[in-house]
Amino acid sequence: MSKFGLGRIAGIACLTVLAATGSEAVASDSPGFVWEMTSQNVMPGMPMQMPAQTMKVCAASEWTHPPASPNKECTTSNYARSGATATWTVTCAGQMAMTGRGEMTFDTPDSYVGSINFTSSQMNMTIKLTGRKTTESCASPQ
């Protein structure tokens, strides 16, 4: 696969992850909190490590919905939470068809660590995730 192809897959996955960790993490009627979330793509065979991406997202303090993706070719499903661990699946169609399984563990109510493991016919990729709830609140979670 060309370097351009790997870069494009990495970009799609990065967009998937940045939203996967919070954009649909909405609770009932409670106001949300600002979460600072970081993701980093790890791809075997890449000549250099990709930089971590950090963003802030308004999300409810208790996540009850599957993560979503801003990539229109990717969908998330099968969100489940058992104790402190949440899991979900990501399916991306189109030229960069791949599937992934995400898992994150809330080591405290205010922080998590996790990863999404993607596979495709062309490559495998892991996206490392970390997040922490800030002291900022937001009027309505997204």
N, C-alpha and C positions, 0 to 999 in steps of 0.2 A: 504494500500500500504506500502511496506517496506521502511525503511529509505534509502536504496540503490536506490530504484525506484524514490523517491522524489529527491535525490541528482542528479541522472542522468538527470531527467527532468530539474532541475534547471541549470545544466551544459549546456545542449542543449540550453535552453532559454538564458542563459548568452552569449553564442557564437552568437546566433541569434541577440541579442540586440547590442553587441559591433559592429557588422558590420552594423546592421540596421540603425544606426545613421550616417553612413558616407561613407561606401565603394563604393556605387554607386551614391553618391551625386555629380554628375559631371555636369558641365556647358559646354557651347560650346567650344570655343578655348582659353578661358582665363586661365592663370596659377592659380593654386590653393593656398589655405592657409592651414596651419596646424590647425586642430581643436582638442582640448582636450575634450574628451567625457567620461562621467562617467555613469555607469548603476548599479542598485542595485535591486536584486530580493527580492520581498516581498511575502511570501507564508503563508497563514493561516495554523495554526497547526504545524509549524516548531518550535522545541524547542529553537532555537536561530536564531538571525538575520544573514542573509548572508552578507559577507563583500561587499562593493562597489568595482567595477572594473573600472579602469581608463586606457585609452589608447589614443595615438595621431594618427590621421589619416589625410592624405592629401585629402582635398575635395575642390570643387569649392565654391566660396563665395555665389553663388546662386544655390540652389539645384533644379534640374529639373527632376530627375529620381527617381523611387521608391527605397527605401532602399533594400539592398540585405543581404543575410545570408551566412556565411561561411559553415553552416551545409547543406550538400548536400540533406538532407531530407526535408529542409525548403525552401519555395519560398515566395517571396514578390510580391505584385501586388496592383493595384488600388491606386497608389500614386496620391494624389491631393493636391493642395495648394490653399487656399483661404485666401488672405490677409496674415497675419502673422502665420496662422495655416496650418500645413501639416498633412495629414492622410494617412494611408496605411493599408493593411492586410498582415498577415503572416500565412501561412499554412504549417504545418509540418506533414509528413507522417511517416510510419514505426511504430516501437514499441511505440514510444512516440508521437502518433498522437495528435495534438492539433491545434487550430486556435487562432489567436490573432488579435487585432486591435490596431494599433499604432497611437498616436497623439502627436505632439510636436508644441509648440508655440514659435516663435522667438520673445522674449520680446524686443530684439534689433537686428539689423542686425548681431551682433557678438555673440549672445548667445541664447540658447533655454532651455526650460524645457518641460518635457512630460512624457509619459508612454506608455507601451504596456500591454494590458490586455489579457492574455492567458486563454483559457478554454479548458478542455478536459473532457472525461468521468470520469477521476480519480481525478481531482483537478482543482483549479483556481490559477492563479498567476499573480501578477502585477510586472512589471519591471519599476522602476523609472529612468528617463533619465535627464541628464543635459549636456550641452555642451557650450564651448566658443571658439571662433576663437582666435588663438594666433597671435602674430605679425610676426611669421615665415611664409615664403612663400615656396612653392614647385614648381618645374619646370613644372610638369604635374600632375594634380589631378588623383587619382586612381578611 
